Amino acid sequence: MSLTLRKEEVRGTMKKDAKIYVAGHKGLVGSAIVRNLKSKGYTNIIGRTHKELDLTNQEAVRRFFEEQKPEYVFLAAAKVGGIHANNIYPADFIYINLMIESNVIKAAHDFGVKKLLFLGSTCIYPKMAPQPIKEEYLLSGYLEQTNEAYAIAKIAGLEMCKFFKRQYGDNFISCMPTNLYGPNDNFDLNSSHVMPALIRKFHEAKINNAPQVEVWGTGKPLREFLYVDDMADACVFLMENYDGEEHVNIGTGEEVSIAELANLIKEVVGYEGKLVFNTDKPDGTPRKLTDVSKLHSLGWKHTIQLKDGIKLAYEWFKENYK
């Protein structure tokens, strides 16, 4: 009981000079959270690259927390990838993600972190979940087979936060972002998600005057996409305003088919060739739209529309990707 009271006493808005650790600060999600924190005047943000701190190494993680004593933690570090990578490396996806979240969450508990935000992903909801997907649909059905290993690991992280909160009073919260894209995305065609893969494919096809671009699957699945800087703003908003046990969906509440997405990217890139859908490749989950009414009721809504976000992502790609 005393520990619960101690944790409750430290709740409240983060001070601008609070020590904030962003795990995964160089990645798509973590770098956006760092940008957002800095834009809001937070001045004491720390991060470590994988070379500096291997989050799968429990001893190294505990030493880091003991020495640095972060007050707040954004747990954005994870091994992520698209359908192709998830199919080929399932053991890596489940092991690495379980180790990262277990080590960081336990160290945050042991060394008195005031608040931690864990990031899940909407791809861990059941494959045939009713649409739009409400938070309570988690663990209500079978998972999509192509990313089952990743999903099981991320579900474990969400549940860890819930149970540490329930047993010890730790202020550990979780969110469930939809499909993200933007600066620092992964554009490797062997491991990327659909948005960066298509941006790269159309760009290279344009440069090389290729007559057509192949898109995996039928083009019929429906997906929701959120620009990563909007996602980061929602994460900081939740860290400042939400203490609930249940995770919170982060998304737009709007969806587009893969075919529509491909044509939108084609237009933004300025590619004039043909689209070819390879129906021998898997579609994945047929539809995946988040119910964001909970997030809206808390007072946050996205601001960057899909076409504008694609333009921003493509400009970043052209300037930064070799």
C-alpha positions in Angstrom: 0.0 0.0 0.0 2.8 2.4 0.9 4.4 2.0 -2.6 1.0 2.7 -4.2 0.7 5.9 -2.3 4.2 6.9 -3.2 3.5 6.4 -6.8 0.2 8.3 -6.6 1.9 11.3 -4.9 4.3 11.9 -7.8 1.6 12.0 -10.5 1.0 15.3 -12.3 2.2 17.3 -15.3 5.9 16.8 -16.3 8.1 19.8 -15.4 10.0 21.3 -18.3 13.3 20.3 -16.8 12.2 16.7 -15.8 14.6 14.0 -17.0 12.9 12.2 -19.8 14.3 9.0 -21.4 13.0 8.2 -24.9 13.9 4.6 -25.7 14.4 4.3 -29.4 15.1 8.0 -29.9 16.6 7.5 -33.4 13.7 5.6 -34.9 10.6 6.7 -36.6 8.5 7.0 -33.4 11.2 8.0 -30.9 12.7 10.8 -33.0 9.2 12.3 -33.5 8.6 12.2 -29.7 11.9 14.0 -29.2 11.0 16.6 -31.7 7.6 17.1 -30.0 9.1 17.3 -26.5 11.6 19.9 -27.6 8.9 22.0 -29.4 7.0 22.0 -26.1 10.0 23.3 -24.1 11.2 20.1 -22.4 15.0 20.6 -21.9 16.3 17.4 -20.3 15.7 14.6 -22.8 18.1 11.6 -22.9 18.5 8.8 -25.4 20.9 6.0 -26.1 21.6 4.3 -29.5 21.6 0.5 -29.7 25.4 0.5 -29.7 25.4 2.6 -26.5 22.7 0.5 -24.7 21.4 -2.9 -25.8 17.9 -3.0 -24.3 17.8 -6.8 -24.6 20.6 -6.8 -22.0 19.0 -6.7 -18.5 22.2 -5.9 -16.6 23.0 -3.0 -19.0 19.4 -1.6 -18.7 19.4 -1.8 -14.9 22.8 0.0 -14.8 21.5 2.7 -17.1 18.4 3.4 -15.0 20.5 3.3 -11.7 23.0 5.8 -13.1 20.7 8.1 -15.1 17.6 8.0 -12.9 15.1 9.1 -15.6 11.8 10.4 -14.2 9.7 9.7 -17.3 10.1 7.1 -20.0 8.7 6.8 -23.5 9.2 3.2 -24.5 9.3 3.5 -28.3 12.1 1.0 -28.9 11.1 -2.1 -30.7 11.9 -4.5 -33.5 9.4 -3.7 -36.3 8.8 -4.6 -39.9 6.3 -5.4 -42.6 4.6 -8.6 -43.7 7.8 -9.9 -45.3 10.0 -9.4 -42.3 7.5 -10.7 -39.8 7.1 -13.9 -41.9 10.8 -14.6 -42.2 12.0 -13.6 -38.7 9.2 -14.5 -36.2 11.6 -15.8 -33.5 13.6 -12.5 -33.6 10.4 -10.5 -33.4 9.0 -12.2 -30.3 12.4 -12.5 -28.5 13.8 -9.1 -29.0 10.5 -7.3 -28.2 9.8 -9.3 -25.1 13.3 -8.6 -23.8 13.2 -4.9 -24.5 9.9 -4.3 -22.8 10.5 -6.6 -19.9 13.9 -5.1 -19.1 12.7 -1.4 -19.4 9.4 -1.8 -17.6 11.0 -3.7 -14.7 13.9 -1.3 -14.4 11.4 1.6 -14.5 9.5 0.0 -11.6 12.7 -0.8 -9.6 14.3 2.6 -9.9 11.2 4.7 -9.2 10.2 6.2 -12.6 7.3 8.5 -12.1 5.5 7.6 -15.3 6.1 5.4 -18.4 4.3 5.3 -21.7 4.5 2.0 -23.7 3.7 2.0 -27.4 1.8 -1.0 -28.8 0.5 -1.2 -32.4 -2.9 -1.7 -33.9 -1.7 -4.8 -35.8 -1.8 -6.7 -32.5 -5.6 -6.6 -32.4 -7.5 -9.8 -33.6 -7.5 -10.3 -37.3 -11.3 -10.3 -37.6 -12.0 -7.7 -34.9 -15.2 -5.7 -35.4 -14.6 -2.4 -37.1 -13.8 0.3 -36.0 -11.6 -1.4 -33.4 -12.3 -0.4 -29.8 -9.7 -0.7 -27.1 -11.6 -3.5 -25.4 -11.3 -5.8 -28.5 -7.8 -6.7 -27.6 -7.4 -10.5 -26.9 -10.9 -11.1 -28.1 -10.0 -13.3 -31.1 -7.3 -14.9 -33.3 -4.3 -12.8 -34.4 -3.2 -12.2 -38.0 -0.8 -15.1 -38.7 1.7 -13.0 -40.6 2.6 -10.9 -37.6 1.6 -13.2 -34.7 5.1 -13.3 -33.1 5.3 -9.5 -32.9 1.7 -9.2 -31.7 2.2 -11.6 -28.8 5.3 -9.7 -27.7 3.6 -6.3 -27.8 0.4 -7.6 -26.1 2.7 -8.8 -23.3 4.1 -5.3 -22.9 0.6 -3.7 -22.7 -0.4 -6.3 -20.1 2.8 -5.8 -18.1 2.1 -2.1 -17.8 -1.5 -2.9 -16.6 -0.4 -5.4 -14.0 2.5 -3.3 -12.6 -0.1 -0.5 -12.2 -2.6 -2.8 -10.6 -0.2 -4.6 -8.2 2.3 -1.8 -7.4 0.5 1.4 -8.3 3.1 2.3 -11.0 1.9 5.0 -13.3 2.6 2.9 -16.4 0.3 3.7 -19.3 0.0 2.3 -22.9 -1.1 3.5 -26.3 -2.0 1.8 -29.5 -0.9 3.8 -32.6 -2.2 2.9 -36.0 0.0 2.6 -39.1 2.7 5.4 -38.9 4.8 7.1 -41.5 7.1 10.1 -41.8 10.7 11.2 -41.2 13.2 8.4 -40.2 10.9 5.7 -41.5 12.4 2.4 -42.7 12.6 2.4 -46.6 14.3 -1.0 -46.9 12.1 -3.0 -49.2 12.9 -6.3 -47.4 11.6 -5.1 -44.0 9.5 -1.9 -44.5 5.8 -1.3 -44.1 3.6 -0.5 -47.0 3.8 3.3 -47.0 7.6 3.7 -47.1 7.9 0.7 -49.5 5.5 2.3 -52.0 7.2 5.8 -51.7 10.5 4.2 -52.5 9.1 2.0 -55.3 7.4 4.9 -57.1 10.4 7.2 -56.6 12.8 4.7 -58.1 10.4 3.8 -60.9 10.2 7.5 -61.8 13.9 8.0 -61.7 14.5 4.9 -63.8 11.6 5.4 -66.2 10.2 2.0 -65.2 7.0 1.1 -67.1 5.2 -0.3 -64.0 5.3 -0.6 -60.2 4.3 -3.8 -58.4 2.1 -3.6 -55.4 1.7 -6.6 -53.1 -1.8 -8.2 -52.8 -5.1 -7.3 -54.3 -5.1 -3.6 -53.2 -8.5 -4.2 -51.5 -7.4 -4.2 -47.8 -8.3 -1.0 -45.9 -5.7 0.7 -43.8 -5.5 3.8 -41.6 -2.4 6.0 -41.6 -1.2 8.6 -39.2 1.7 11.0 -39.7 4.3 10.3 -37.1 4.5 13.9 -35.7 0.8 13.7 -35.0 1.4 10.4 -33.2 4.2 12.0 -31.1 2.0 14.9 -30.1 -0.7 12.4 -29.0 1.9 10.5 -26.9 3.1 13.6 -25.1 -0.5 14.6 -24.6 -1.3 11.3 -22.9 1.9 11.5 -20.8 0.7 14.9 -19.6 -3.0 14.1 -19.2 -3.8 10.4 -18.9 -3.3 7.9 -16.0 -5.8 5.1 -16.9 -5.2 1.4 -16.8 -6.6 0.7 -20.3 -4.5 1.5 -23.4 -5.6 4.3 -25.7 -5.9 4.0 -29.5 -4.0 6.7 -31.4 -5.2 7.2 -35.0 -7.3 9.3 -37.4 -10.4 7.2 -37.5 -10.2 7.4 -41.3 -9.3 4.6 -43.8 -8.1 4.1 -47.3 -7.7 1.0 -49.5 -4.1 0.0 -50.5 -5.1 0.7 -54.1 -6.2 4.2 -53.2 -3.0 4.7 -51.2 -0.8 3.5 -54.1 -2.5 5.9 -56.5 -2.2 8.8 -54.0 1.5 8.1 -53.6 1.9 7.8 -57.4 0.3 11.2 -57.8 2.5 12.9 -55.1 5.7 11.3 -56.5 4.7 12.2 -60.1 5.1 8.7 -61.5 3.2 8.2 -64.8 3.6 4.4 -65.3 1.2 1.5 -64.5 0.3 -0.1 -61.2 0.3 -3.9 -61.1 -1.1 -5.8 -58.2 0.6 -9.1 -57.4 -2.2 -11.2 -56.0 0.2 -14.1 -55.2 1.4 -11.9 -52.3 -0.5 -11.8 -49.0 -3.0 -9.1 -48.2 -2.7 -9.4 -44.5 -5.7 -8.2 -42.3 -8.6 -7.2 -44.6 -9.5 -4.1 -42.6 -7.9 -2.3 -39.6 -9.5 1.0 -38.5 -9.2 2.3 -34.9 -12.0 3.7 -32.9 -10.5 6.9 -31.6 -13.5 8.2 -29.7 -11.6 7.7 -26.4 -8.7 9.8 -27.5 -11.1 12.5 -28.9 -13.0 12.5 -25.6 -9.7 13.2 -23.8 -9.2 16.3 -26.0 -6.8 15.3 -28.8 -7.3 15.0 -32.5 -4.9 14.6 -35.5 -4.2 17.7 -37.7 -2.1 16.4 -40.7 -4.2 15.0 -43.5 -3.0 11.9 -45.5 -2.0 13.6 -48.8 -0.2 16.4 -46.9 1.6 13.8 -44.8 2.6 11.8 -47.9 4.1 15.0 -49.4 6.1 15.7 -46.2 7.3 12.0 -46.0 8.3 12.1 -49.7 10.3 15.3 -49.3 12.1 13.8 -46.3 12.9 10.7 -48.3 14.3 12.6 -51.2 16.5 14.7 -48.9 17.8 11.9 -46.6 17.7 8.5 -48.2 20.6 7.2 -50.2 
